[in-house]
Amino acid sequence: MITYFPADEIKSKLTQIVRHLDFNHVDLNRLATFRSTGSKSRAIARCYALSKIWQQTLGTKAHYIIEVISERFDKLPEEDKEKVLIHELLHIPKTFGGGFRQHDYVCNKNVEVLHRKLKTQFL
């Protein structure tokens, strides 16, 4: 059975990444973070969005959730964790409207470029 827990430390890391990489389109007030345990998935992390139909039904704007799968994510070195979080953030389009960017844009090349930029910001 999968269990979900709020992940404030992931939110803090994402906040740093968003600010240092100028991901100004990401509304941190509408981005939630969770850590899950008990998943059999091979995924390391997942990004979810509140789709247009749900937004209209609930009378709200788009929200996104980034979930890290504890069994896989927690074992990674810090640099790989940063790359995973950058990867998940890249799925969020500039419109922040409830859609997703696909893997033709969200690829290792773009993640590596952004991770290098992030590391130079911290020097």
Backbone hydrogen bonds in HBPLUS format (Angstrom, degrees):
<---DONOR---> <-ACCEPTOR-->    atom                        ^
c    i                          cat <-CA-CA->   ^        H-A-AA   ^      H-
h    n   atom  resd res      DA  || num        DHA   H-A  angle D-A-AA Bond
n    s   type  num  typ     dist DA aas  dist angle  dist       angle   num
A0003-THR N   A0037-THR O   2.93 MM  34  5.38 158.5  1.97 152.1 158.9     1
A0037-THR N   A0003-THR O   2.95 MM  34  5.38 148.3  2.05 146.9 156.7     2
A0005-PHE N   A0035-ARG O   2.82 MM  30  5.25 150.9  1.90 152.4 162.1     3
A0035-ARG N   A0005-PHE O   2.80 MM  30  5.25 160.1  1.84 156.2 163.0     4
A0007-ALA N   A0033-THR O   3.07 MM  26  5.34 156.5  2.12 125.6 123.1     5
A0010-ILE N   A0007-ALA O   3.13 MM   3  5.38 129.1  2.40 102.2 115.0     6
A0011-LYS N   A0007-ALA O   3.10 MM   4  6.49 155.1  2.17 148.7 156.1     7
A0012-SER N   A0008-ASP O   2.92 MM   4  6.21 153.1  1.99 147.1 154.1     8
A0013-LYS N   A0009-GLU O   3.13 MM   4  6.31 156.4  2.19 137.3 143.1     9
A0014-LEU N   A0010-ILE O   2.84 MM   4  6.08 162.7  1.87 153.7 158.7    10
A0015-THR N   A0011-LYS O   2.85 MM   4  6.01 151.1  1.94 145.7 153.9    11
A0016-GLN N   A0012-SER O   3.11 MM   4  6.43 155.9  2.17 146.2 151.3    12
A0017-ILE N   A0013-LYS O   3.00 MM   4  6.31 162.2  2.03 150.9 155.8    13
A0018-VAL N   A0014-LEU O   2.80 MM   4  5.96 170.0  1.81 157.3 159.8    14
A0019-ARG N   A0015-THR O   3.04 MM   4  6.16 162.4  2.07 147.3 152.1    15
A0020-HIS N   A0016-GLN O   2.89 MM   4  6.03 166.4  1.91 154.7 158.8    16
A0021-LEU N   A0017-ILE O   2.91 MM   4  5.87 151.2  1.99 151.7 158.3    17
A0023-PHE N   A0018-VAL O   2.96 MM   5  4.86 158.4  2.01 144.1 148.6    18
A0022-ASP N   A0019-ARG O   3.43 MM   3  5.18 160.9  2.47  96.5 101.5    19
A0026-VAL N   A0023-PHE O   3.04 MM   3  5.83 165.9  2.06 123.7 128.0    20
A0030-ARG N   A0027-ASP O   2.83 MM   3  5.45 156.4  1.89 117.9 125.9    21
A0064-TYR N   A0030-ARG O   2.91 MM  34  6.35 162.3  1.94 159.7 165.1    22
A0032-ALA N   A0064-TYR O   2.87 MM  32  6.33 162.8  1.90 154.4 157.3    23
A0066-ILE N   A0032-ALA O   2.90 MM  34  6.37 158.0  1.95 156.2 160.7    24
A0034-PHE N   A0066-ILE O   2.97 MM  32  6.37 157.1  2.02 147.3 151.7    25
A0068-VAL N   A0034-PHE O   2.85 MM  34  6.38 155.4  1.91 154.1 160.2    26
A0036-SER N   A0068-VAL O   2.92 MM  32  6.30 158.5  1.97 159.3 163.4    27
A0070-SER N   A0036-SER O   2.86 MM  34  5.72 152.5  1.94 156.0 163.9    28
A0069-ILE N   A0044-ILE O   2.94 MM  25  5.42 173.9  1.95 142.3 143.6    29
A0046-ARG N   A0067-GLU O   2.79 MM  21  5.14 153.3  1.86 147.5 154.8    30
A0067-GLU N   A0046-ARG O   2.84 MM  21  5.14 162.6  1.87 150.9 156.8    31
A0048-TYR N   A0065-ILE O   2.79 MM  17  5.02 160.4  1.82 151.0 156.9    32
A0065-ILE N   A0048-TYR O   2.95 MM  17  5.02 156.3  2.00 134.0 138.2    33
A0050-LEU N   A0063-HIS O   2.91 MM  13  5.39 145.8  2.03 161.9 163.9    34
A0054-TRP N   A0051-SER O   3.09 MM   3  5.36 117.8  2.49 103.6 118.2    35
A0055-GLN N   A0051-SER O   2.87 MM   4  6.17 156.7  1.92 155.3 163.2    36
A0056-GLN N   A0052-LYS O   2.90 MM   4  6.13 163.0  1.93 153.4 157.0    37
A0057-THR N   A0053-ILE O   2.94 MM   4  6.08 160.5  1.98 142.8 148.9    38
A0058-LEU N   A0054-TRP O   2.87 MM   4  5.92 163.3  1.89 150.9 154.9    39
A0059-GLY N   A0055-GLN O   2.77 MM   4  5.62 117.5  2.16 137.4 152.9    40
A0060-THR N   A0055-GLN O   3.01 MM   5  5.00 156.9  2.06 137.1 143.3    41
A0059-GLY N   A0056-GLN O   3.34 MM   3  5.01 142.6  2.49  90.4 100.8    42
A0072-ARG N   A0069-ILE O   2.96 MM   3  5.76 144.9  2.09 125.1 133.8    43
A0073-PHE N   A0069-ILE O   2.80 MM   4  5.67 169.8  1.81 163.0 162.2    44
A0074-ASP N   A0070-SER O   3.15 MM   4  5.31 152.5  2.23 127.5 135.9    45
A0076-LEU N   A0073-PHE O   3.08 MM   3  5.62 157.3  2.14 117.3 124.1    46
A0080-ASP N   A0077-PRO O   3.04 MM   3  5.42 119.2  2.42 108.0 122.4    47
A0081-LYS N   A0077-PRO O   3.05 MM   4  6.40 152.3  2.13 154.1 162.9    48
A0082-GLU N   A0078-GLU O   3.01 MM   4  6.34 155.6  2.07 150.8 156.8    49
A0083-LYS N   A0079-GLU O   3.04 MM   4  6.35 155.0  2.10 145.1 151.8    50
A0084-VAL N   A0080-ASP O   2.92 MM   4  6.17 154.5  1.99 148.1 154.6    51
A0085-LEU N   A0081-LYS O   2.99 MM   4  6.27 160.3  2.03 150.9 155.9    52
A0086-ILE N   A0082-GLU O   2.90 MM   4  6.16 157.1  1.95 150.7 157.4    53
A0087-HIS N   A0083-LYS O   2.88 MM   4  6.05 160.6  1.91 147.2 152.8    54
A0088-GLU N   A0084-VAL O   2.99 MM   4  6.31 158.8  2.03 150.2 154.9    55
A0089-LEU N   A0085-LEU O   2.95 MM   4  6.19 159.0  1.99 148.8 154.7    56
A0090-LEU N   A0086-ILE O   2.91 MM   4  6.16 147.2  2.02 151.5 160.6    57
A0091-HIS N   A0088-GLU O   3.14 MM   3  5.43 146.3  2.26 104.0 113.5    58
A0092-ILE N   A0089-LEU O   2.99 MM   3  5.53 156.6  2.05 114.4 121.6    59
A0101-ARG N   A0091-HIS O   2.68 MM  10  4.51 150.6  1.77 124.8 133.6    60
A0096-PHE N   A0093-PRO O   2.96 MM   3  5.47 154.7  2.03 115.8 123.4    61
A0105-TYR N   A0102-GLN O   3.13 MM   3  5.97 154.5  2.19 122.1 127.4    62
A0106-VAL N   A0102-GLN O   3.02 MM   4  6.10 169.7  2.03 144.1 146.9    63
A0107-CYS N   A0105-TYR O   3.02 MM   2  5.68 120.0  2.39 109.4  92.9    64
A0111-VAL N   A0107-CYS O   3.01 MM   4  6.26 161.7  2.04 156.2 162.2    65
A0112-GLU N   A0108-ASN O   2.81 MM   4  5.93 163.6  1.83 153.3 157.2    66
A0113-VAL N   A0109-LYS O   3.06 MM   4  6.31 161.1  2.10 149.4 154.2    67
A0114-LEU N   A0110-ASN O   3.06 MM   4  6.22 166.3  2.08 148.4 152.0    68
A0115-HIS N   A0111-VAL O   2.81 MM   4  5.98 150.3  1.90 148.7 158.2    69
A0116-ARG N   A0112-GLU O   2.94 MM   4  6.13 158.5  1.98 150.7 155.4    70
A0117-LYS N   A0113-VAL O   3.10 MM   4  6.38 156.8  2.16 143.9 150.5    71
A0118-LEU N   A0114-LEU O   2.87 MM   4  6.11 155.3  1.93 146.4 153.3    72
A0119-LYS N   A0115-HIS O   2.92 MM   4  6.18 158.3  1.97 149.7 154.9    73
A0120-THR N   A0116-ARG O   3.00 MM   4  6.29 152.9  2.08 149.0 155.8    74
A0121-GLN N   A0117-LYS O   3.11 MM   4  6.35 142.3  2.26 143.2 153.3    75
A0121-GLN N   A0118-LEU O   3.14 MM   3  5.14 125.3  2.46  94.5 108.7    76
A0122-PHE N   A0118-LEU O   3.30 MM   4  6.64 137.6  2.49 142.0 152.4    77
A0122-PHE N   A0119-LYS O   3.22 MM   3  5.25 131.5  2.46  95.5 107.5    78
A0123-LEU N   A0120-THR O   3.40 MM   3  5.32 155.6  2.46  96.9 103.8    79
